[in-house]
Amino acid sequence: MTKIKGRGDGPGGRNEHYDIGNRKNVPRRNVVAEIKRGEHPGAHVVTINDREYARDNPDGSERDNVNRDK
């Protein structure tokens, strides 16, 4: 499974774009739509301040989190 990595490129460090494997700078709305279609079974969508973001499903590991240290 390809991991989703947040770029932290928006105001306050929000993820406006993500890297997914070899795909770089994928807009947040595209990633959210892919997750909703079931294309990334290890991730889910959260809504924060009326914006939807990608999050990894909990598994007890920090190394594969969307917002892991770069």
Secondary structure, DSSP 8 states (H G I E B T S, - for coil): ---EEE---SGGG--SEEEETTEEEEEHHHHHHHHHTTS-TTEEEEEETTEEEEEE---S-STT-TT---
